[in-house]
Amino acid sequence: MGEAVVALVAADGAIFSGLVEKVEDEARASYTVTLGNGGDCRIENSSRAFASEMEASAWIDQEAALRGFKTYSLSFKYPPNGSRSELAREMVGLSQRWRL
């Protein structure tokens, strides 16, 4: 039998951060959850591609909520000289802290 996978959650003191990166015609979403530091650090992460920043942001918000995170940092990354989408306020949940 394999090891049981235990999700890192906010209640354990873990830290959640998300990134939406615009690459060509898609938005790549990724998140990292970190618990502890140094040699006793545990990390959980995942990523997916979406058609829009809105879909990517919603997925990250869902993953954060599943782990009990009410606030977390969310970054958006655009290619150099690329056009930035008009990010509607309703696109990103109020629980997220903006870092553009």
NUMIMI-126517 format. One record per residue (C-alpha): residue number from 0; residue in three letters; x, y negated, z. Coordinates in pm, 1 decimal. Example, Ala and Ser with C-alpha at 12.3 -4.5 7.8 and 13.67 -1.06 7.14 Angstrom:
// residues 2
0	ALA	1230.0	450.0	780.0
1	SER	1367.0	106.0	714.0
END
This chain:
// residues 100
0	MET	0.0	0.0	0.0
1	GLY	116.1	-354.3	-78.2
2	GLU	144.0	-640.6	165.4
3	ALA	-167.1	-839.0	248.7
4	VAL	-156.5	-1188.1	105.8
5	VAL	-246.1	-1453.0	362.8
6	ALA	-324.9	-1800.9	230.6
7	LEU	-149.3	-2092.5	395.9
8	VAL	-412.1	-2320.8	548.4
9	ALA	-438.1	-2668.5	698.2
10	ALA	-526.9	-2527.9	1041.5
11	ASP	-179.1	-2368.8	1059.1
12	GLY	-10.0	-2704.7	994.5
13	ALA	62.2	-2640.4	627.8
14	ILE	104.8	-2927.5	379.6
15	PHE	-77.8	-2931.7	43.9
16	SER	24.4	-3136.4	-259.5
17	GLY	-101.8	-3138.5	-617.0
18	LEU	22.4	-3256.6	-955.0
19	VAL	-161.3	-3319.6	-1282.5
20	GLU	76.9	-3349.0	-1575.1
21	LYS	-35.3	-3458.0	-1920.7
22	VAL	144.6	-3250.8	-2184.3
23	GLU	39.1	-3295.3	-2546.0
24	ASP	-335.2	-3221.1	-2563.7
25	GLU	-372.9	-3052.5	-2227.2
26	ALA	-351.6	-3129.9	-1858.8
27	ARG	-142.8	-2894.0	-1647.8
28	ALA	-245.7	-2869.6	-1285.9
29	SER	-29.7	-2728.3	-1010.4
30	TYR	-29.2	-2724.9	-634.0
31	THR	212.1	-2628.4	-358.9
32	VAL	132.1	-2537.8	0.4
33	THR	425.8	-2540.9	243.0
34	LEU	437.1	-2418.1	602.0
35	GLY	747.1	-2469.7	814.4
36	ASN	1091.5	-2577.2	704.6
37	GLY	1441.5	-2442.7	682.5
38	GLY	1490.7	-2065.3	689.6
39	ASP	1140.1	-1995.0	818.4
40	CYS	956.4	-2176.9	537.9
41	ARG	661.7	-2016.7	355.4
42	ILE	544.5	-2151.5	19.9
43	GLU	236.8	-2076.7	-187.3
44	ASN	182.0	-2226.7	-532.0
45	SER	-12.7	-2187.1	-851.9
46	SER	-71.7	-2365.4	-1182.0
47	ARG	-320.9	-2368.4	-1469.2
48	ALA	-382.0	-2556.3	-1793.8
49	PHE	-701.9	-2752.0	-1861.0
50	ALA	-848.4	-2959.4	-2141.4
51	SER	-864.5	-3278.5	-1932.3
52	GLU	-723.9	-3447.0	-1623.9
53	MET	-1072.9	-3438.5	-1473.7
54	GLU	-1091.7	-3058.8	-1491.6
55	ALA	-735.4	-3023.0	-1363.7
56	SER	-801.1	-3254.6	-1069.6
57	ALA	-1124.5	-3072.4	-981.8
58	TRP	-940.2	-2737.5	-971.0
59	ILE	-672.9	-2878.5	-739.0
60	ASP	-944.9	-3028.4	-516.7
61	GLN	-1119.9	-2691.1	-498.8
62	GLU	-797.6	-2508.5	-407.8
63	ALA	-726.7	-2765.2	-133.2
64	ALA	-1080.1	-2737.1	7.1
65	LEU	-1058.9	-2355.9	16.2
66	ARG	-758.3	-2391.9	247.6
67	GLY	-919.4	-2656.2	468.8
68	PHE	-729.7	-2962.1	345.8
69	LYS	-937.8	-3278.9	375.1
70	THR	-652.5	-3504.8	258.1
71	TYR	-347.4	-3436.2	46.9
72	SER	-119.9	-3609.9	-198.9
73	LEU	-209.3	-3590.1	-566.9
74	SER	28.2	-3716.2	-836.2
75	PHE	-29.4	-3777.1	-1206.0
76	LYS	258.5	-3753.2	-1453.0
77	TYR	248.6	-3880.2	-1809.8
78	PRO	507.2	-3845.3	-2087.2
79	PRO	737.5	-4142.6	-2148.4
80	ASN	571.0	-4394.1	-2379.0
81	GLY	254.7	-4184.9	-2361.5
82	SER	-85.1	-4334.0	-2310.1
83	ARG	-243.8	-4298.7	-1970.3
84	SER	-605.0	-4201.4	-1946.3
85	GLU	-840.6	-4436.8	-1774.3
86	LEU	-879.0	-4247.9	-1448.9
87	ALA	-1232.2	-4300.1	-1328.9
88	ARG	-1264.9	-4332.4	-951.7
89	GLU	-1524.7	-4054.4	-946.0
90	MET	-1281.1	-3822.0	-1126.1
91	VAL	-1070.1	-3769.5	-818.4
92	GLY	-1228.2	-3678.3	-485.9
93	LEU	-1219.3	-3934.7	-209.4
94	SER	-1020.1	-3686.4	-0.3
95	GLN	-716.6	-3733.0	-221.4
96	ARG	-449.0	-3995.4	-178.5
97	TRP	-343.2	-4154.4	-506.0
98	ARG	14.6	-4165.6	-623.4
99	LEU	43.2	-4273.8	-983.8
END
